[in-house]
Amino acid sequence: MADGISSFWGPVTSTSECCEKNYAYSSYIAEFYNTISNILTILLAFIGLVNAIRQRFEKRFTVLHVSNMILAIGSMLYHATLQRLQQQGDETPMVWEMLLYMYILYSPDWHYRSTMPTFLFLYGAIFAVVHSVIRFGIGFKVHYVILCLLCIPRMYKYYIHTNDASAKKLAKLYVATLSLGSLCWFSDRVFCKQISSWPINPQGHALWHLLMGFNSYFANTFLMFCRAQQRGWAPKVVYLTGILPYVKIEKPKTQ
């Protein structure tokens, strides 16, 4: 939300802003709450990364957790600066991450194994180049939503083919956080004028970041469970300190 305040980063050059007063707490951070709310995503992704490495999951999950961290860092830089370059550093990893989810979801049943990663890599590279030249605006959001929708049928297939109640709970938490987070994002975008007149701004976009941090963690954990099940690794959902779910596996000695 532009306020005409001078800052370390200069005038806003990004194509979109959120419903948060700029530079309210520091001349170095444009949108304070939208910036710090990404920290949770980084922490959850780090926990997932440690679990994936410690239990020797396939490298795709290591890359997935790292991509979550990169996306959160890019989002922090974007909201802290509201600059066009940093906006690209947020939006391009969003697309790359969805392409990675598509690979993890669809590759187990893909007959020609080399074609999918090659196509997705080229698609991601071409998008990054084109996006660095063209400001897509609403086109980016439509493109991103389409990529998300392409993942839903496969996620649903995994859900209905999973009998474990704890794993199903992860999928339900994924849907719940996505739905609630989307509502927060939508409200922040559409009702900003009304929200700005309230005594306290609920920071809908920052809530979106927090909920999507949990959302990506639940999605990753669910996919790790499903993949371990496919590989015959006897997965179980256990809880860190009795609160945070993660997947524990037992690989056959031959593996």
C-alpha positions in Angstrom: 0.0 0.0 0.0 1.8 3.1 -1.3 2.3 5.9 1.2 4.8 8.2 -0.5 7.4 7.6 2.2 11.1 7.8 1.3 13.1 4.7 1.9 16.5 3.0 1.4 15.1 1.2 -1.6 13.7 4.2 -3.4 10.3 4.4 -5.2 8.2 1.2 -5.6 8.8 -0.5 -8.9 6.9 -3.7 -8.3 3.6 -4.3 -10.2 1.6 -5.1 -7.1 1.5 -4.3 -3.4 -0.4 -5.7 -0.4 -2.7 -4.0 2.1 0.1 -3.1 4.5 1.4 0.4 5.3 4.8 0.8 3.7 7.9 1.5 5.9 5.8 1.6 9.1 8.6 0.2 11.3 11.8 0.6 9.3 13.1 2.5 6.3 14.7 -0.8 5.2 11.6 -2.9 5.2 8.7 -1.9 3.1 6.1 -4.4 4.3 7.2 -5.5 7.7 4.6 -8.2 8.5 4.6 -9.6 5.0 8.4 -9.9 5.2 8.8 -11.6 8.6 5.9 -13.9 8.1 8.1 -15.9 5.7 10.4 -17.0 8.5 8.0 -19.8 9.5 8.1 -21.3 6.0 11.9 -21.4 6.1 11.9 -23.1 9.5 9.4 -25.7 8.5 11.2 -26.4 5.2 14.4 -26.8 7.1 12.8 -29.4 9.4 11.5 -31.2 6.4 15.0 -31.0 4.7 16.7 -32.5 7.8 14.2 -35.4 7.9 14.6 -36.1 4.1 18.4 -36.2 4.3 18.6 -38.1 7.6 16.3 -40.9 6.4 17.9 -40.8 2.9 14.7 -40.0 0.9 15.1 -39.5 -2.8 16.9 -36.3 -3.8 13.7 -34.9 -5.3 12.5 -34.2 -1.7 15.7 -32.6 -0.7 15.3 -30.3 -3.7 11.6 -29.7 -2.9 12.4 -28.5 0.7 15.2 -26.3 -0.5 12.9 -24.8 -3.1 10.4 -23.9 -0.4 13.2 -22.1 1.5 14.3 -20.3 -1.7 10.8 -19.2 -2.4 10.3 -17.9 1.1 13.6 -16.0 1.0 12.6 -14.5 -2.4 9.3 -13.5 -0.9 11.1 -11.8 2.0 13.3 -9.8 -0.3 10.3 -8.8 -2.5 8.1 -7.6 0.4 11.1 -5.8 2.1 12.0 -3.8 -1.1 8.9 -3.7 -3.4 11.3 -3.7 -6.3 10.6 -5.2 -9.7 13.8 -7.3 -9.6 13.0 -8.8 -6.2 9.4 -9.4 -7.4 10.8 -11.7 -10.1 12.9 -13.4 -7.4 9.6 -14.2 -5.7 7.4 -15.1 -8.7 9.8 -17.2 -10.8 10.5 -19.6 -7.9 6.8 -19.9 -7.4 6.5 -21.4 -10.9 9.6 -23.5 -10.5 8.2 -25.0 -7.3 4.9 -25.9 -9.0 6.8 -27.6 -11.8 8.8 -29.6 -9.2 5.5 -30.6 -7.5 4.2 -31.8 -10.9 7.3 -33.9 -11.4 7.0 -35.5 -8.0 3.3 -36.2 -8.5 3.3 -37.5 -12.0 6.8 -39.1 -12.6 6.1 -42.4 -10.8 3.7 -43.4 -13.6 5.5 -41.7 -16.5 6.7 -44.3 -19.0 9.4 -42.2 -20.6 11.3 -41.0 -17.5 13.7 -38.6 -19.2 11.1 -36.6 -21.1 9.2 -35.2 -18.1 12.2 -33.6 -16.2 13.6 -32.3 -19.6 10.3 -30.7 -20.5 9.7 -29.2 -17.1 13.3 -27.9 -16.9 13.0 -26.2 -20.3 9.6 -24.8 -19.5 10.9 -23.3 -16.2 14.0 -21.9 -17.9 12.0 -20.3 -20.8 9.5 -18.9 -18.3 12.3 -17.3 -16.3 13.7 -15.6 -19.4 10.4 -14.4 -20.7 9.3 -13.2 -17.2 12.4 -11.1 -16.9 11.4 -9.1 -20.0 7.6 -9.1 -19.7 5.5 -7.9 -16.8 2.7 -10.4 -16.8 0.5 -8.9 -14.1 -2.8 -10.8 -13.9 -1.4 -13.2 -16.5 1.1 -14.5 -14.0 -1.6 -15.2 -11.4 -3.7 -17.1 -14.0 -0.7 -19.1 -15.1 0.2 -20.0 -11.5 -3.4 -21.0 -10.7 -3.4 -23.3 -13.8 -0.2 -25.0 -12.6 -1.8 -25.5 -9.2 -5.0 -27.0 -10.6 -3.0 -29.5 -12.7 -1.6 -30.9 -9.4 -5.0 -31.4 -7.8 -6.2 -34.5 -9.6 -3.0 -36.4 -8.8 -3.1 -35.3 -5.2 -6.7 -36.6 -5.0 -5.7 -39.9 -6.5 -2.9 -40.3 -3.9 -5.5 -39.4 -1.2 -8.0 -42.0 -2.2 -5.4 -44.7 -2.6 -4.0 -44.1 0.9 -5.6 -46.1 3.7 -3.5 -44.7 6.5 -5.6 -42.3 8.7 -2.6 -40.2 9.7 -1.6 -39.7 6.1 -5.2 -38.7 5.2 -5.1 -36.2 8.0 -2.1 -34.6 6.4 -4.0 -34.2 3.1 -7.0 -32.7 5.0 -4.7 -30.2 6.7 -3.2 -29.4 3.3 -6.7 -28.6 2.0 -7.7 -26.6 5.1 -4.6 -24.4 5.2 -4.9 -23.8 1.4 -8.6 -22.8 1.7 -8.1 -20.6 4.7 -4.9 -19.0 3.3 -6.6 -18.3 0.0 -9.5 -16.6 1.9 -6.9 -14.4 3.7 -5.2 -13.5 0.4 -8.4 -12.7 -1.3 -9.7 -10.5 1.5 -6.4 -8.6 1.7 -6.6 -7.9 -2.1 -10.3 -7.1 -2.5 -11.2 -5.4 0.7 -8.0 -3.3 1.3 -9.9 0.0 1.3 -12.2 -1.2 4.0 -9.5 -2.9 6.0 -7.3 0.2 6.0 -10.0 2.1 8.0 -10.0 -0.5 10.8 -8.2 0.2 14.0 -6.1 -2.9 13.5 -5.1 -4.4 10.2 -5.4 -8.2 10.3 -2.5 -8.5 7.8 -4.2 -10.9 5.5 -1.3 -11.4 3.2 1.0 -12.2 6.2 -1.5 -14.7 7.4 -1.4 -16.2 3.9 2.3 -16.6 4.2 2.0 -18.3 7.6 -0.8 -20.7 6.4 1.1 -21.5 3.2 4.2 -22.3 5.2 2.2 -25.0 7.0 0.4 -25.9 3.7 3.7 -26.6 1.9 5.0 -28.6 4.9 1.8 -30.7 5.0 1.9 -31.3 1.2 5.6 -32.3 1.3 5.1 -34.7 4.2 2.1 -36.3 2.6 4.0 -36.8 -0.7 6.9 -38.2 1.2 4.6 -40.7 2.8 3.0 -41.7 -0.5 6.4 -42.1 -2.2 7.7 -44.2 0.7 4.6 -46.4 0.4 5.3 -46.8 -3.4 8.8 -47.9 -2.6 7.8 -50.3 0.1 9.5 -48.4 3.0 6.8 -49.0 5.6 6.1 -45.3 6.3 4.5 -44.0 9.5 3.4 -40.5 10.5 5.0 -39.6 13.8 5.1 -36.3 15.6 8.0 -34.1 16.6 7.5 -33.1 20.2 4.0 -34.4 19.9 3.0 -31.6 17.6 4.6 -31.4 14.2 4.0 -34.5 11.9 6.8 -36.1 9.9 7.4 -39.4 8.1 9.4 -42.2 9.6 10.4 -45.0 7.3 12.1 -48.5 7.4 13.9 -49.3 4.3 14.6 -53.0 3.5 18.2 -53.9 4.2 18.8 -54.6 0.5 18.2 -50.9 -0.2 
